[in-house]
Amino acid sequence: MDSVSKIRTIIKKSLGYVGATGRLMIPTAMFVGVIFVSGPQTEDLRSTHTSDIEAERIPSLVFASASDSAADAARLVQPMQLRLIVAPGDTLMTILVDEGIARREAHAAIAAMSKVFRPRNIRPKQVVVVTARLPLAADQPARLTKIELAASAERDIVVTRLDDNSYQAVAIDRPLTRNLAFAKGTIESSLYVAAVGAKVPLSVLAELIQIFSFDVDFQRDIKRGDGFSLMYARYLDEAGLKVRDGDIEVAAMTLGRNAMQFYRFETADGQIDYYDAKGRSARKALLRTPIDGAKISSRFGMRRHPILGYNKMHRGLDFAAPRGTPVFAAGNGVVERAGRYGAYGKYVRLRHNSTYKTAYAHMSRYGKKIRAGSRVKQGQIIGYVGTTGRSTGPHLHYEVLQNGGRVNPQKIKLPTGRKLTGKELAKFREKLQLLERQYVALGAPTQLAKSGKTR
């Protein structure tokens, strides 16, 4: 193959929008001699194949002269920049090697990148821009000069070749603007439907549920006509487009005549929590229910036992749920027992403090690292619904023990969490006044924001 054919082959490969691996390759800018060739800028060419691009369509004008020597032609070839779309199964190494980069150079660049970003975290449809000097000979590797990666909406990663042929990586943070958004809704069928109708992002809805999970059983306590409102942070890029949603700053719910409102506040020790207008934490010692989306199939009290056939005291709550449904720790604590326990089947008992314990029975399997003596956090998965032991079908049997005796989980008055005092309370009140002004300015009802009604 003569020198002109070799260069044509290289250029044709660079313009091959979809290679053998199915990865989209988009040249963003290519200079060959004094002629500028502009490639497509969108991903709409994913279906275009290399075979669709004929050699004759690459004009001979890219060369100063068809009779130029190989050395002259080589001097005309400038750095090529390729914009690559990561395909499923790709790694950064395979991307670079597939584009003609020597494995040794690719490894050195990736090693430099790993100091600021884990290369294995690249994901499909992510954009990687590779800059390299193309060789004249088809059997020679390209010379990698730069890798640019949009690691996230907030950060870019740039790997650059230095004069000594080593590589250096830097992370460049993009400036974001924080503003506040407001949403409210009235519940007609479910909180989820009302929140989606009010255009509440799902991540924000999940945080709203978590804030009120100590006071509200979302499967049973919410009725038609109840409502919610909230103010949350939103981060925008330089173009004014939303990059991500932030934390809820104010959250309010009205259930019947009961109005609850909480404010986000960070204490001097760095702990972030939500507090009512009196400085009392929304967090309680125990969750109201340790499982999501389940309905009570048997309550605390006397009942006719479904297997034994006679009346017997039922000292817990049964939640009917599909096999494999996660079961959460109702509070922080230590695993006192984890293993089979007679008619309870697969069983976990947690000790939360000197007064309270909770027990979970009939599970199909245990959560990760759940064993006697291990510590758990509130909301951590400790097991999964099953039907082990004396059971007629998949469900969770849940017990609360107070001073050693089993009590009704629905009627127990749960101890509250932290209460702000002194200087912390004074700082919180200052923050509360600011949040209320912002909240009302965005459309919150003044009477709710100023009511201070809690629980």
N, C-alpha and C positions, 0 to 999 in steps of 0.2 A: 504494500500500500504506500503511495507517494505521500509527501508531507501535506499537500493540500487535502487529500482524502482523509488523512488522520485528523486534521483540524476540523474538517467538516463533520467527522464522526463525533468528535468531542462536543461540538456545538449542538449537534442534533440530539446527543444524549442529554445535554443540559436543558434543551427545550422539550424533552419528552415528559409530558405533563403527568403521566402515570406510568411508573416503571414496573418491573417484573413483580415487585413486592406489593403493588397496589397503592403505594404511598404517593400522595399528590406532591408534585414538585413544581414550584412556581418561581421562575427567575424574576427577581424584582428589578434588577438593573444589570445589563451586561454591556461592556464596552469592548469592541473588537476593532483595533485600529482606530479610525476616526469615525466609524459608523456606529450609531446607537441603536440597539435592538431592544424594544420594550416588550416584556412578557405580560400575560394576563394577571390581574390583581385579585381575582375572586376565586372561590372554591367551586364555581359552577362547571369547571372543566374536569371534574373528577372522572367523568366518563370518557374523556379523550385519551386515546392510546397512542403509544409510540409509533405503531404501524401506520397511523393516520397521517404522520408527518413525513412527506417524501423528501429525499435528499435534494431534489431539484428545487424545492421551495426555500432552501437556505441559499440566499443570493451570493454569487461570487464576489459581490461588492464588499463583502466582509474582509476580503484580502486586498492588500494594496495592489497586487498584481498576481495573476494566476501563475506567473513564472518565477515569483519570488523564491528565494532559497528557504530551506527549513529554518535556518537560524533567524532570518529576517521575519518570517511569519511568527516565530515563537515570541519575538520581542513585541509583536502587536497584540498578543493575547493578554488581556488585563484580568484583575481579580473578578471572579464570578460570585454573585450573591444569590443563594437559593433559599426560598421560603418554603419550608417543608411542613406538611401537616402530619402529625403523629398518627399512625394507624394502629388498630388493636394488635397487641403482641409485640409492638416495637420496643426496643430499648435504645438509649442514646448511642450505645456502641454500634448496634446494627444499623442505625440510621447513618452514622458517619462512614462506616465501612462500606455500606451499600452505595454511597455516593463517591467512592474512590479514595477515601482518606485512609492512609496507612494505619494499621491497628496500633502501632506504637504511638503515633501522634494522637490518635483518638483516645487512647488510654491516659496519656499525659494530660490532655485537656479535661477529661472527665474527672481525673484525680484532683485537679485544681478546682473544678466546679464543686466537688463534694465538700469543700471547706465552707461553702456558703449555701448550698442547696443539695438535697439528696437526689441524684440523677434518676434513681429508680422511681421517683415520684412523678415522672412525666406521665401524662395520660392521653388517651385518644382525643384527637381534634385539637390538641395543643399545638402552637406554632413554634417551630425552631428555625431560626435564620442562620444559615451556615455560609461563611465567606471563605473562599479558597482560591488559590492560584492554580489554574488548570495546567497540566503538563502537555507538551507537544506529543510525546510518545504515548500511545494508548496503553502500554504495559507499565507505565510509571504512575505512582500514586499522586493525588492532588496534594497541595501544600495547604494545610489548614491554618487560617489566620485569625478567625473569630467565630464564636458561637454566641447567639443572642436568644434568650428564652424568656417568654412572659410566664414567670413562675406562678403568678396570681394576678388578680386585678390591681393589687397594690404594690407589686414588686417585680422588677426585671432582673435577670441574671445575665451578665456579660463576661465571657471568657476571651481573653486577648493573648495573642502570641507576642512575646517580648523579643527584644533584639538578640538575646542569648538563646532563642528558640525554646525557652520554657514558656509556661502558660500561667496567667494570673486571672483570677475570678473576682468579680465584685458584685454586690447586690445593690441595686438602685431602687430606693423607695419612691413611689409616685405620690405626689401631694394629694391628699383627699380633703374635701370640705365636709364638715359635720353639720347637719341641720336636724330639725325635729319634725316628726310627722305625727298626725293625730288620726285616730280611727274610733268609731263607735258603732254599735249595732244593737238591735232588739232581737231577741231569740224567739223564733217561731217554731222551729223543729229541733235544732241542736246548736250548740255553741259553734261547732265547726262550720255549719252552713252559714250562720250569721257572720262569722269572721271572714269567710271567703267572700261573702257578699259585700263586706265592708273593705275588701282588698287588703286584709291583714296578711302579711307574709307568713308562711307556715312556720318558719323558725321563730317568729315573734309570738305566734299563737301558742307554740309549745312552751315558750317561756311564761306566757300568761297563765297557762294551765298549771305550770310548776309553782308559780307564786301563790295561787289559791288552793293548791292541792291539800294543804293542811286544814282548810276550813270547809272545802266543798267536795262532795262526792259528785263528780260530773256525770255519772250514770243515773243518779237518782234525785239529786237536789235541785236540778235546774228545771224550771217550768216555763211554759209559754208566756211571753211578756217580760221575762227577766232581761236585763241588759248589761252591757259592758262598755267601757271606753278606756282608751290608753294613749299615752304619748311615748314614742320611742325614737331612738336615734337612727339616722340614715346617713350614709357616707357617699359622696358624689365625687366623680373624677373631674379633671380640668375642663372637660366638655359639658359638665353638668349632668352626666348620666349616672344613675345609681350603680354603685359598685357592690355594696352589701348593706345589710341592715344591722343595726347595733342593738344595744340593750334597751329594755323598757325602762323609762324614767318614772312614769306614774301609771298605775294600774287600778281600775275601779270596776266593781261588779255590784249590781243590785239584784238581789234574790228576794222577791216579794217585797217586804218592808225593810229588809235588812240590807244596808249599804256598807260596803267594805272598800277601803281605798288604801293603797300602799305606795311608798316612795322609795326609790333606790338611794342608798346612802353607804358610803365607805367610811368605816371607823378608823381611828388612829393606828390600829394594829393591822390595817390593810384588808380587813374582812368586809366583803360587800354583801349586803342583804337588803331586804325590803321591810319597811317599818310603817306602822300606822301613824296617825297624827300625834299620838301620845308617846311615840318612840318605842313601841312594842314590836318585836320582830314578828313577821308573818310565819316564821318557821316555828314548828312545835316539836316536841320530843318524838312524836309518832305520826306517821301518815294516817289519814282516815281509812284508806283502803290500800292494800299492798299489790293490787293487780288492776290493769287497765281493761276497760271494755267488757267486764264480766258482770253477770247479774246474780243477785243473791238467790240461791236455790233452797237454802234452809237457814233459819234464823236461830239465835241463841234462845234456849228454853226447852221445855218439855215437848217431845214429839214422838210419834210412832216410828221406831227405827226401821228403815227400809229393808234391812237384811235380817235383823233379829226378830222382827215382827211384834215387839211389845214396846210400850211407852218407856222412854229413857231420856234423861236430861242431855240436851245437846249443848255443850259448853264452848261453842264457838260459832263462827259464820262459815257457811259453805258458799263458794263462788263458782258457779258453773261456767266453764270456759273450754275452748278446744285444747286438745292435748298439745303440749309444747308452748303454750302461752307463758311468757316470762312472769316470774314472781319476784317482787321487789322487797328488799329489807325495809321494814316500816320505820326504822330509825337507826342511828349509829349504834354500834355495839360490838359484842364479841360472840362468836359462835360457841354456844355451850354444848350443843350436840348436833351431829350430822351423820345420819345413818338410818338403817331400818329400825323401826320401833313398834313392834307388834302390829295391832290393827291400823296404826297410823301409816304403815308402809314407809316409803322414803320420807324422812322427817328432818326438819331443821328447827332448832330452838336458839333464839338470840337473847342474850342478856344485855339490856340497854343501860341500866343503872341498878342501884340497890333496891328499887321499887318495882320496875317494869321489866317483863320479858314478853316475847312474842314467839308463837310456834306456827309452823307451816307443814301440812301433812298431805299424803297421797301423791307426792310429786313423781314425775317420770324420771327425772335426773336432777343433779345438783349443778349450781353455777360454778364457774371457774374458780378454783382455789378455795372452795367452801369446805372447810374441815374444822373440827373442834379446835378452838384456840385462836383461829384466825379472826382478824378484825374486819368489819364491814362498815360501809357508809350508807346513809339513808338513800334509798332509791337504787342501790346496787342490786343486780340480778343474783339471787341466791339459789334459784331453782326454776323448774318448769312444770306446768300443770300436767298431771297424769292421773292414774287410777290404781295406784299400788295400795296394798293393804286391804282392809275391809271397805270396799267401795263399789258402787253400782255403775259408775261412769266417770269420765274426766271432770275433776273439779279440784279446787283448793279448799282445804279445811284450815281456817285461820283462827288462832286463839290469842288473847291478850291475858297475861298473868300479872296481877297486882299483889305484891307481898305474898306470892306463892299461890294465890287463889285465882281461878279463871273468872273473868268478868266479861260483861257484854261489851264488845268493841264499839257498838253503836251508841251506847249510853255513857261511856266513860268520859269524864272531863279531862281532856289531855292537858298536861302541863305546857305552859308557853315557853318560848325560847328567850333570847336575850332582851333585856329592857335597857334603853339608854338612860344614863343619869349624868348629872354634873355638866362638865364642859362638853362632853360628847352630845348630850341632849341639846345644849345651847347651839352647837354647830349644826346639828340636825335641823333645828327649827329655822335657822337662817337658810339652809338649803331648801327646806320645805316651802318657805315663802317664795323663793325664786322659782321653784318648780310649779307652784300653783299659778303664779303670774303667767308663765309660759304656757301652761296647760289651758288656762282660760282664754288666752290670746289666740290659741289654735282652734277654739270652738267648744271646749268642755263646758258643761252647765255650771254656772257660778255657784249655785246652791249646793251642788255635790262637792265641788272642789273646796268649799269653805265649811262644809258641814262637820267634818272631823268625825263622822259616825264610823264606828268600827265594830265589827263582829257583834 
